[in-house]
Amino acid sequence: MHLVAEQPYVKIERQVSSIDQKNIEHQRTIYLYTNKIVTKHREFAIRDVMDISYRLIGDKGGLLYIHTLRGVYSYIVKSSPIEFVQKYKSHFKNKPQHEK
């Protein structure tokens, strides 16, 4: 298991009290290994990942999508994940399923 790429993302936690609302931003990282993708609370085997895509939203970042056999998972990114997506596609996308 070798690290291929990593991508920072943010998780927004909303805290609501009787007088106000706060948004707390947690800085996290997605790690792409040769056999899996790991986030703080999830782990995806590469064989279960069908694709990774990105959608720009405004000029403040966007959403990184991990498409798996169990559904699509989205992550808020503030920096461009183009390099992360390209590394996934160049390492894994064109290989037959049994080689992943």
RAJOMO-V562523 format. One record per helix or strand. SS is the DSSP state (H for helix, E for strand). FROM is the first residue (numbers start at 1). TO is the last residue. If there is no record, write none. Layout:
<<SS & FROM & TO> <SS & FROM & TO>>
This chain:
<<E & 3 & 16> <E & 21 & 33> <E & 36 & 38> <E & 43 & 45> <H & 46 & 48> <E & 49 & 56> <E & 62 & 68> <E & 71 & 77> <H & 82 & 93> <H & 97 & 99>>
